[in-house]
Amino acid sequence: MNTLLRYVLIGAALCLPLMAQAAGKPKVEFINSDKAKAAGYPFSQAVQVDHTLYLSGQIGIDPATGKLAEGGVGPEARQAMQNIKDLLAEHGHSMADIVKCTVMLADIKEWPAFNEVYRGFFDGRYPARSAFAGSGLALGARVEVECIAVVDGPQGGS
């Protein structure tokens, strides 16, 4: 019986690489709106790999004006989170799909003010999260938030 078990295990070990190859490479989609493409930034708004959606960091830019929301970390945080919500909705997803966020604050002392805004975008089931101070955020922003979501499947994009 030991010999039989040994052959079964060896056979399984030999088949695993073949099974992995048959599964194929994960599907990767680079997602950008027409407006984002026109801006010419050297990054995608989001990248989807199978069921995982990686969102680029969002700062508090108001899409209507192209400028940072005025009034400090609170308004900037609200706009950054709204930008995340809108990007997800544009591709058929919601804030409930987010599983991880990384928050960069120009001043870590503004963490409580950020949290006050952040709480309002979730229903009490909060994603895992990291937060740290990051000097020199893009365009002089006070806050930047990037998120990862788990979604049903590819939604299309370019």
DAUR-V350800 format. One record per backbone hydrogen bond with DSSP energy under -1.0 kcal/mol. NH is the residue of the N-H (numbers start at 0). CO is the residue of the C=O. If there is no record, write none. Layout:
# DAUR-V350800
nh & co
NH & CO
NH & CO
This chain:
# DAUR-V350800
nh & co
4 & 0
5 & 1
6 & 2
7 & 3
8 & 4
9 & 5
10 & 6
11 & 7
12 & 8
13 & 9
14 & 10
15 & 11
18 & 14
19 & 15
20 & 16
21 & 17
22 & 18
28 & 47
30 & 45
36 & 32
37 & 33
38 & 34
44 & 30
45 & 30
46 & 53
47 & 28
48 & 51
49 & 26
51 & 48
52 & 148
53 & 46
54 & 146
55 & 44
57 & 144
60 & 58
61 & 66
65 & 61
68 & 59
75 & 71
76 & 72
77 & 73
78 & 74
79 & 75
80 & 76
81 & 77
82 & 78
83 & 79
84 & 80
85 & 81
86 & 82
87 & 83
88 & 84
89 & 85
90 & 87
91 & 88
92 & 87
96 & 93
97 & 94
98 & 147
99 & 147
100 & 127
101 & 145
102 & 129
103 & 143
104 & 131
105 & 141
109 & 106
110 & 107
113 & 109
114 & 110
115 & 111
116 & 112
117 & 113
118 & 114
120 & 117
121 & 118
125 & 123
127 & 98
129 & 100
131 & 102
133 & 104
139 & 136
140 & 137
143 & 103
144 & 57
145 & 101
147 & 99
148 & 52
149 & 96
150 & 50
